[in-house]
Amino acid sequence: MRKGLAALVAVTAMALAWRLLLRPSPENAGPGSAPSPTSAQDAAVEKALATASAPAASAITSNFVAAPAPQTVFYSAPAEPAVAPAGNPHSLEYTNLAPAIVLDHLRHAIRDYGSMFGGNPVGSNSEITSQLNGKNPKQANFIQPEAGMRVDEHGELVDPWGTPYFFHQLSGTRMEIRSAGPDKVLWTADDLVAE
């Protein structure tokens, strides 16, 4: 019974302290003068201790033991190396479609191939191009010139700036397709990538 009463008094004192903490005191309520959060908390605890019984005061005091000052932790993502474009951007050579749309059409063509044959085409750019261009078991053609897909004189799929795409096989069903972008140099900041 005494423990329950002491706990009830402690909870009531903490609730009262919390209430006092949220309500500004009349002597500090002047315009532009707000009490600091720490001093308001200290005042609320002192008031609760003054009105509480000895066991409740002991419980309150043990709950407000001085804790170490909080440490400031700064989180930062690792900086990605900034790779600037290698040269001046070139104008589009092969299509008037947006390069991202052309890349998306190529991604869909590779996914359609994968759906039909149970896996992506494999090999170098020219080998992948020939598989997409009908050299497959069903002689299906997935390359659509009206969708911005172009094949150069070497038999390679090229981006809208005339640079061959880079195909990176991630798995049997996933492939990364990289366009060198307007600077025509792979692995720079202006590259376009689709998966």
C-alpha positions in Angstrom: 0.0 0.0 0.0 2.8 2.4 0.9 4.7 1.6 -2.2 1.6 2.2 -4.3 1.0 5.5 -2.6 4.6 6.6 -3.0 4.5 5.7 -6.7 1.2 7.6 -7.1 2.7 10.7 -5.4 5.9 10.4 -7.5 3.8 10.2 -10.8 1.6 13.1 -9.7 4.7 15.1 -8.8 6.3 14.4 -12.2 3.0 15.3 -14.0 2.9 18.5 -12.0 6.5 19.2 -12.9 5.8 18.6 -16.6 2.7 20.8 -16.5 4.7 23.6 -14.8 7.5 23.1 -17.4 5.1 23.7 -20.3 3.3 26.7 -18.8 5.4 29.9 -18.5 5.6 31.5 -15.1 3.9 34.9 -14.7 7.1 36.6 -13.6 9.0 35.4 -16.7 6.1 35.9 -19.2 7.2 39.3 -20.4 7.4 40.0 -24.1 10.6 38.6 -25.7 11.7 36.9 -22.5 11.3 33.2 -22.4 13.0 31.1 -19.6 15.6 28.8 -20.8 14.4 25.1 -21.0 17.1 24.0 -18.5 16.1 26.6 -15.8 12.4 25.8 -16.3 13.1 22.1 -15.8 15.2 22.8 -12.7 12.5 25.0 -11.2 9.8 22.4 -11.9 11.9 19.6 -10.3 12.7 21.8 -7.2 9.0 22.7 -6.8 8.0 19.0 -7.1 10.7 18.0 -4.5 9.5 20.7 -2.1 5.9 19.5 -2.1 6.5 15.8 -2.2 6.9 13.3 0.7 10.3 12.0 1.6 9.9 8.7 -0.3 8.5 10.5 -3.3 11.3 13.1 -3.2 13.8 10.3 -3.1 12.2 8.6 -6.2 12.1 12.0 -8.0 15.7 12.7 -7.2 16.8 9.3 -8.4 15.0 9.9 -11.7 16.7 13.2 -12.3 20.3 12.2 -11.5 22.7 14.3 -13.5 23.3 12.7 -16.8 26.4 13.3 -18.9 26.0 16.1 -21.4 24.7 14.9 -24.7 27.3 14.6 -27.4 26.8 16.2 -30.7 27.0 13.6 -33.5 27.4 14.6 -37.0 26.3 12.2 -39.7 27.7 12.6 -43.2 27.3 10.5 -46.2 30.6 9.5 -47.8 31.5 12.0 -50.5 31.1 10.7 -54.0 34.0 11.5 -56.1 33.1 14.4 -58.3 33.9 13.4 -61.9 33.5 16.4 -64.2 32.5 16.0 -67.8 35.7 15.4 -69.9 35.0 17.9 -72.6 32.4 20.2 -74.2 29.0 18.7 -74.7 28.2 17.5 -78.3 24.9 18.0 -80.0 22.6 15.0 -80.7 23.6 13.2 -83.9 21.1 10.3 -84.3 17.7 11.4 -83.0 15.6 14.3 -81.8 14.2 12.2 -78.9 15.4 12.9 -75.4 18.4 10.8 -74.6 16.7 9.4 -71.4 13.7 8.3 -73.5 16.0 6.5 -76.0 17.8 4.8 -73.2 14.5 3.7 -71.7 13.4 2.3 -75.0 16.6 0.3 -75.2 16.0 -0.9 -71.6 12.5 -2.1 -72.6 13.9 -3.9 -75.7 16.4 -5.8 -73.5 13.6 -6.7 -71.1 11.4 -7.9 -73.9 14.3 -10.1 -75.2 14.7 -11.4 -71.7 11.0 -12.2 -71.4 11.0 -14.0 -74.7 14.2 -16.0 -74.1 14.4 -16.3 -70.3 17.5 -14.2 -70.0 19.3 -11.1 -71.3 21.4 -11.1 -74.4 25.1 -11.5 -73.5 28.5 -10.5 -74.9 30.0 -7.3 -76.2 28.0 -4.4 -77.6 28.1 -5.8 -81.1 27.1 -9.3 -80.0 24.2 -7.9 -77.9 23.2 -5.8 -80.9 23.1 -8.7 -83.3 21.0 -10.8 -80.8 18.6 -7.9 -80.5 18.6 -7.4 -84.3 17.3 -10.9 -85.1 20.3 -13.3 -84.6 18.4 -15.2 -82.0 16.4 -18.5 -82.0 13.2 -16.9 -83.0 14.8 -14.3 -85.4 12.9 -11.6 -83.4 14.0 -8.0 -84.0 13.9 -5.8 -80.9 15.7 -2.7 -82.3 13.3 0.0 -83.3 14.8 3.0 -85.2 11.7 5.1 -84.6 12.4 4.7 -80.9 15.8 6.3 -81.3 17.8 3.1 -81.3 20.6 3.3 -83.8 23.3 0.9 -84.9 26.6 2.3 -86.2 28.8 1.0 -89.0 30.6 -1.4 -86.5 27.3 -3.1 -85.7 27.1 -1.5 -82.2 24.1 0.2 -80.6 25.0 3.9 -80.1 23.5 6.6 -77.9 22.0 9.8 -79.4 25.5 11.4 -79.5 26.9 8.5 -81.5 28.9 6.8 -78.7 28.5 3.0 -78.3 26.5 2.0 -75.2 28.3 0.1 -72.4 26.4 -3.0 -71.3 27.2 -4.5 -67.9 25.6 -7.8 -67.1 24.5 -7.8 -63.4 22.8 -11.2 -63.5 21.0 -13.4 -66.0 18.0 -11.1 -65.8 19.5 -7.7 -64.9 21.7 -5.5 -67.1 23.1 -2.0 -66.6 23.1 0.1 -69.8 25.4 3.2 -69.8 25.5 6.1 -72.2 28.6 8.3 -72.2 26.4 11.3 -72.4 27.1 14.6 -74.2 30.8 14.6 -73.5 31.1 11.2 -75.2 33.4 9.9 -72.4 32.2 7.0 -70.2 32.3 7.2 -66.4 31.9 11.0 -66.1 29.2 13.0 -64.4 27.0 13.4 -67.4 26.6 9.6 -68.1 23.1 8.3 -68.4 22.5 4.9 -66.8 19.5 2.5 -66.8 19.0 -1.0 -65.5 
